Structure formats: structure tokens, C-alpha cells
């Protein structure tokens, strides 16, 4: 969920698992009050469609990209690459992509690399921080054991300070959140618990 995001509708045979009724769900929001308003209010919220009967396939959201971000001051076109080999014992399927960078982000691509062949399945050339959305793939993309996933983020930083990875809006990120099933998701060593397949 990010600025400009809209509804996300899953295929009829895919669902996300919710916690049992005795557990909490937490929604974390980050605000960037550039103007410094003291009396700002927000009415954001989330609505979910819930079914009692589980769907055939349970999906999860996995993270691709990189934490190794170092964007020099007064630089244009700085590339950050994150390539990972997910630890898989069976194929998984990517249904959609939600690219995420901050204000300096110019473009983001993600490719599936199988042997010597590379297939770009996400190509956002004019990234807009205020219009972030989820892109459903035309058909589920199969990721097999041994495949690699490469995400490339490009940044323009005309400012006088360098930028690094961080959660603040004035920091930067290079993530592609992908909806994947089955629920084993995509992860590499060290990223299992968070379903992350990223370069550190």
C-alpha cells in the first residue's frame, strides 16, 4: 500500500491467508509532513473481502530488490541492482508486481534469468512516487528452482546530499513486492522469515 495505490483484486483461485481470529493485524503508515502542518488529519483505511472457505492457492507477498543503496549527490541515472536466487524445491508463480522507490526513483525493472536467457516481466520507465500501483501480470510467471530474479532501480539525485537505504521518504528504497503462490514464496538465505529475496 503506497501513495496512488488502488484496489487489488486476486484471481478467483488465489487468496491471502489471514491470522486466526485471536490474533491482531497491524497496519503501519509512514507520513511525510513536508509543510510541517501541526493540525493534519488522515482518514486512510483498508477494506478487505473475506471468505470463510479457503481458495485453492494461498499467496504471499515476497520482496525483491536491494538494500545496498548509495546514490551520490548531484548524480543522474545511478543504477542499483539486486539479483537473487530463491531457495526453491518446487516452482512458484508470480501474479503481480508492486515496484517501490522514493522520490528520486526514475525507473524499475525486474527480469527472470534462466540459464543464459533473461525475460523482463516488470518495466516501469517513468516511476512516480505519488502514483504507485500494483501491476497484474498477463499470466502467472513460473519461477523454477535455479532461476534468478534481477531487479534494477535507476535514480536521479540533483540534490546536494547523497541518499542511502532507509524508511524515511527522504531516504531511498529499491523494492519490488511480488504476489506469489504457493505460500512458500520467494526467499534466499537469511530472508526466509520475511520472504525476502534481496541483495543486502
TATA-V277677 format. One line per field, one symbol per residue. phi: phi as a letter, one per 20 degrees, with the letter a starting at -180 (. if undefined). psi: psi as a letter, one per 30 degrees, with the letter a starting at -180 (. if undefined). burial: # if it has 16 or more other C-alpha atoms within 10 Angstrom, else .. A space follows every 10 residues. Layout:
phi: ???
psi: ???
burial: ???
//
This chain:
phi: .bgnfdfcde gfdcbdeeff fededddddd dceffmfedf cccfacdced dfeffgdddc ddddpbeedb dfflccmfec dcccdfecdb fccedbccfb cdfefdbbcc cedcmedccf dcbdecfcge cebddfffbg efddgnfdcd dcdccdcffe cfccfrefff ecccccedec cfffmdbdgn dgfeldcced
psi: klkflakjkl lfgklkklll fgllkkkkkk kjiefgkfgk lkgllkkkkk kekklekkll klklbkfikj jllhkkgkkk kjkljkjkfl klkkelkikj aaffkelklk kkjjbgkkjk fkijfikjeg hklkjklelk kkjlkfllkk kkkkkkiflg klklklflef allikjjkkk laffaklakf geeghkilk.
burial: ##........ ...###.... .......... .......... .......... ......#### #########. ##.....### ########.. ########## ########## ###....... ##....###. .###.#.... #.##..#### #######... ..###...#. ########## ########.. ##..#####.
//
